[in-house]
């Protein structure tokens, strides 16, 4: 059955925190949730862009300063969230970086792995107490179809790409890590009888500014392909919205577009690539993530 924004239930009284909500998929997700009555917390790195997004969205919006490339910022954001809210209904781990030149986060992590995975791992762990006793609460992790390009799984001997850095490969591994994190988190939530579930989504091929780091010679080709194939942010946000709000969604569900090659279309359940389901690798990633971030989970 087709699922669209018309199927998003009333969200009145719910609090949703969306990372990277000032642009693209995050902005669209936050907009729909606000239109349905949720109080939406825009967790963003750039205050000016966040203020503009809040003005555009209207409704019940609040701002939270968050730079996922800095664990100090993640901890400060989590501490402020605890001061301002007594619970959370939705945590949508949306923000990310794609294909930048080799860079390190403030804590010395490779930028894509550090931002896309470790930053969200730390934030989710620090906010989990606001979620776990809230009936119907959810954590939604945004992955990508490019996780399938990491066919051999994670290279635990070079998670930070210090020996060899390829932009696309590093991005694919960070998106694989997102899925592995979600599955491991859901397993822990279920075992602890938490009221929270963890799910994931991917937007297919969506025209956003995430591809701004595409190398200059490839930009014209990328622009042409986007024009021919990519779907709008309205379409790209649907898998996230379904994971966040569909009453029939369950823990460990993974949503993506139903079209050819999962590049566009309406949101349906999808199967992650085999490496994402490797439990021993999930547990190894979990242990490494706790060690690198200093965040341990109480579930």
C-alpha positions in Angstrom: 0.0 0.0 0.0 1.4 3.5 -0.9 2.6 5.5 2.0 2.9 9.3 1.8 3.0 12.3 4.1 -0.8 12.0 4.3 -0.2 8.9 6.3 1.8 10.6 9.0 -0.3 10.4 12.2 -1.0 13.4 14.4 2.1 14.2 16.4 0.6 16.6 18.9 2.3 16.5 22.3 5.4 14.7 21.0 8.9 16.0 21.0 11.2 15.1 18.1 14.9 15.9 17.9 16.3 16.0 14.4 20.0 16.4 13.7 21.0 18.4 10.7 17.4 19.9 10.5 18.4 23.2 8.9 18.6 21.8 5.3 17.7 19.0 2.9 16.2 15.8 4.3 16.4 17.0 7.9 14.5 20.2 7.1 11.8 18.3 5.3 11.5 15.7 8.0 11.2 18.5 10.7 8.7 20.4 8.6 6.3 17.5 8.2 6.6 16.6 11.9 5.9 20.2 12.9 2.9 20.4 10.5 1.5 17.3 12.3 1.8 19.0 15.7 5.1 17.9 17.1 7.5 20.1 19.0 10.6 19.8 16.8 14.1 20.4 18.1 16.4 21.5 15.3 19.8 20.2 16.4 22.2 22.0 14.1 25.8 23.2 13.7 25.1 26.5 12.1 23.0 28.8 14.3 22.1 31.2 11.5 20.9 28.5 9.2 19.0 26.9 12.1 17.2 30.1 12.9 16.2 30.5 9.2 14.9 26.9 9.2 12.9 27.5 12.3 11.3 30.6 10.8 10.5 28.7 7.6 9.0 25.7 9.5 6.9 27.7 12.0 4.9 25.8 14.5 6.6 24.5 17.6 10.3 24.6 16.9 13.3 24.9 19.2 17.0 25.2 18.5 19.8 23.2 19.9 23.4 23.8 19.1 25.1 20.6 17.9 28.3 19.8 16.0 28.5 16.1 15.6 32.2 16.4 14.7 33.0 17.5 18.3 32.3 15.2 21.3 32.4 18.3 23.5 29.6 19.8 21.5 27.7 16.5 21.6 28.0 16.4 25.4 26.9 20.0 25.7 23.9 19.5 23.5 22.8 16.4 25.4 23.2 18.3 28.8 21.1 21.2 27.5 18.5 18.8 26.2 18.2 17.3 29.7 17.7 20.7 31.2 15.0 21.6 28.7 13.1 18.4 28.2 11.9 15.6 30.6 11.4 13.2 27.7 11.9 12.6 24.0 9.5 10.8 21.7 11.7 10.8 18.6 15.4 11.0 18.0 16.2 11.2 14.3 19.9 10.7 13.6 19.8 12.5 10.2 22.9 14.7 9.8 25.9 13.7 7.9 28.8 14.6 5.6 29.5 13.0 2.2 32.7 12.7 0.2 34.8 15.5 1.8 38.6 15.6 1.3 40.4 13.8 4.1 39.7 15.7 7.3 39.6 14.9 11.0 37.0 15.9 13.6 37.9 17.9 16.7 38.6 14.6 18.4 40.9 13.3 15.7 38.5 10.9 14.0 38.2 10.7 10.2 35.4 13.2 9.4 32.8 10.9 7.8 33.1 8.0 10.3 33.4 10.5 13.2 30.4 12.6 12.2 28.0 10.1 10.6 28.6 7.3 13.1 30.5 8.2 16.2 28.8 11.6 16.7 25.4 9.9 16.5 26.5 7.0 18.6 27.5 9.4 21.4 24.4 11.6 21.1 22.0 8.7 21.2 23.7 7.1 24.2 23.6 10.4 26.1 19.9 11.0 25.3 18.7 7.4 25.7 17.4 8.0 29.2 15.0 10.6 27.8 13.7 8.0 25.4 13.7 4.6 26.9 10.8 5.1 29.3 8.7 7.1 26.9 5.9 5.0 25.4 6.1 4.8 21.6 9.5 6.5 21.4 11.9 5.7 18.5 15.4 6.2 17.4 15.7 6.5 13.6 19.1 6.2 12.0 19.6 7.5 8.5 21.8 5.2 6.4 22.3 5.0 2.6 22.0 2.6 -0.3 25.8 3.1 -0.6 26.3 1.0 2.5 26.1 -1.9 0.0 29.4 -0.8 -1.6 31.2 -1.8 1.6 31.0 -5.4 0.5 33.7 -6.6 2.8 32.3 -4.9 5.9 34.3 -2.6 8.1 38.1 -2.6 8.2 38.7 -2.6 12.0 42.4 -2.3 11.3 41.9 1.1 9.6 38.5 2.6 10.8 39.9 6.1 10.5 41.2 5.6 7.0 44.7 6.5 8.1 46.5 4.1 5.8 44.4 4.8 2.7 41.5 7.2 2.2 39.0 7.0 -0.6 36.1 9.4 -0.2 33.4 7.1 -1.5 34.6 4.0 0.4 34.8 5.9 3.7 31.3 7.2 3.2 30.0 3.7 2.4 31.6 2.3 5.6 30.1 5.1 7.7 26.7 4.3 6.4 27.2 0.6 7.0 28.2 1.5 10.5 24.9 3.4 10.9 23.0 0.2 10.1 25.2 -2.0 12.3 24.6 0.4 15.2 20.9 0.4 14.7 20.6 -3.4 14.8 22.9 -3.7 17.9 20.9 -0.9 19.6 17.6 -2.5 18.9 18.8 -5.8 20.3 19.8 -4.1 23.5 16.6 -2.2 23.8 14.5 -5.3 23.3 16.6 -7.2 25.9 16.1 -4.5 28.5 12.3 -4.1 28.0 12.8 -0.5 27.0 9.8 1.3 25.5 12.0 2.6 22.7 12.6 0.9 19.4 15.4 1.6 16.9 14.9 1.7 13.1 16.7 2.9 10.0 15.9 4.4 6.7 17.6 5.5 3.5 16.5 8.3 1.1 17.5 6.7 -2.2 19.1 9.1 -4.6 17.8 12.5 -3.4 18.8 15.9 -4.7 20.4 17.7 -1.6 23.5 19.7 -0.9 25.1 16.6 0.7 27.0 16.1 -2.5 28.6 19.5 -2.4 32.0 17.8 -1.8 31.9 16.0 -5.1 35.1 16.6 -6.9 35.0 19.5 -9.3 35.5 17.5 -12.6 32.5 15.3 -11.7 30.1 18.0 -10.6 28.6 18.6 -14.1 28.0 14.9 -14.5 26.6 14.7 -11.0 24.2 17.6 -11.7 23.0 16.0 -14.9 22.4 12.6 -13.2 20.6 14.3 -10.3 18.3 16.1 -12.8 17.5 12.8 -14.6 17.3 10.4 -11.7 17.2 12.0 -8.3 13.9 12.5 -6.4 12.9 15.6 -4.4 13.6 16.0 -0.7 9.9 15.6 -0.2 10.2 12.0 -1.6 13.6 11.4 0.0 12.3 12.1 3.5 9.4 9.7 3.3 11.4 6.6 4.4 12.6 8.5 7.5 9.1 9.7 8.2 7.6 6.2 7.9 10.2 4.8 10.2 9.5 7.6 12.7 5.7 7.6 12.6 4.1 4.5 11.0 2.1 2.8 13.8 2.9 -0.6 12.2 6.7 -0.1 12.1 8.7 -2.3 14.4 12.2 -2.4 15.9 15.0 -3.1 13.3 12.7 -2.2 10.4 14.7 -0.6 7.6 12.8 1.6 5.0 13.8 2.8 1.6 12.3 3.7 -1.8 10.4 1.0 -3.7 11.6 2.1 -7.2 14.4 0.5 -9.4 17.7 0.1 -7.5 16.0 1.8 -4.5 16.9 5.2 -5.9 13.4 6.8 -5.8 9.8 5.9 -5.0 7.6 5.4 -2.0 8.9 4.0 1.3 8.7 0.2 1.9 10.6 -2.3 4.0 14.1 -3.0 2.6 16.8 -5.6 3.3 20.2 -4.3 4.4 23.4 -5.9 2.9 24.8 -9.0 4.6 27.7 -7.2 6.4 25.2 -5.1 8.3 23.8 -8.2 9.9 27.1 -9.6 11.1 26.5 -9.7 14.9 30.1 -10.2 15.8 31.1 -7.2 13.8 28.2 -5.2 15.3 29.4 -6.0 18.8 33.0 -5.2 17.9 31.9 -1.8 16.4 29.9 -1.2 19.5 32.9 -1.8 21.8 35.2 0.4 19.7 32.6 3.1 19.6 32.2 3.2 23.3 36.0 3.3 23.7 36.5 6.1 21.2 33.6 8.3 22.4 33.7 7.5 26.1 29.9 6.9 26.0 28.5 3.8 27.5 24.9 2.8 27.2 22.6 2.0 30.1 20.6 -0.6 28.2 
